[in-house]
Amino acid sequence: MTTIVFKVQTLASALDDVEIALETGKADATPQFNFVSWELMHKILSPKRLEIVQAMTGAGPLSIREISRRVGRDFKGVHSDATLLLNAGVINKTDKSKVVFPYDKIHIDFEISAAA
């Protein structure tokens, strides 16, 4: 089973991880999709869009019409959300005009600290 981690991580923190991996020769093999802020994560992975991603998880290539059917929404709205997810790099387009989310499981990782 292939899991992807959606993570809130600053650019500086991500660069620190790269530096550690280069120094130790060991990188984290788990696929990650990093967002620089909680606000950006929530904008890209809104509840309706996350529902689309969840419907696509482990399903292989799907047409927008099939995704619309699976989530019980109209084609136009799903098409708009899928286009945003494509442009953000969360999902991929196949050569047969379908879209795919090539993972079987999603893990969402973020921390909330006290305000400064």
CORGI-V457904 format. One record per residue. RES is the residue in one letter. OMEGA is omega in whole degrees, -180 to 180 (999 if undefined). Layout:
[[RES/OMEGA] [RES/OMEGA]]
This chain:
[[M/-180] [T/180] [T/171] [I/178] [V/169] [F/-169] [K/171] [V/-177] [Q/178] [T/178] [L/179] [A/179] [S/178] [A/178] [L/175] [D/178] [D/178] [V/180] [E/178] [I/179] [A/179] [L/-180] [E/-176] [T/-176] [G/-179] [K/177] [A/175] [D/-177] [A/-179] [T/177] [P/-180] [Q/172] [F/-174] [N/173] [F/-178] [V/179] [S/175] [W/-179] [E/179] [L/178] [M/-178] [H/178] [K/-179] [I/-177] [L/176] [S/-179] [P/180] [K/180] [R/177] [L/175] [E/176] [I/-180] [V/179] [Q/179] [A/-179] [M/-175] [T/178] [G/-173] [A/-176] [G/-179] [P/-180] [L/172] [S/177] [I/179] [R/179] [E/177] [I/178] [S/179] [R/-177] [R/-178] [V/177] [G/180] [R/180] [D/-177] [F/-175] [K/180] [G/179] [V/178] [H/178] [S/-180] [D/179] [A/178] [T/177] [L/179] [L/175] [L/-179] [N/178] [A/-180] [G/-179] [V/176] [I/-178] [N/177] [K/176] [T/179] [D/-180] [K/177] [S/173] [K/177] [V/-177] [V/170] [F/-166] [P/-180] [Y/-179] [D/-175] [K/179] [I/172] [H/179] [I/-173] [D/173] [F/178] [E/174] [I/-180] [S/177] [A/179] [A/-179] [A/999]]
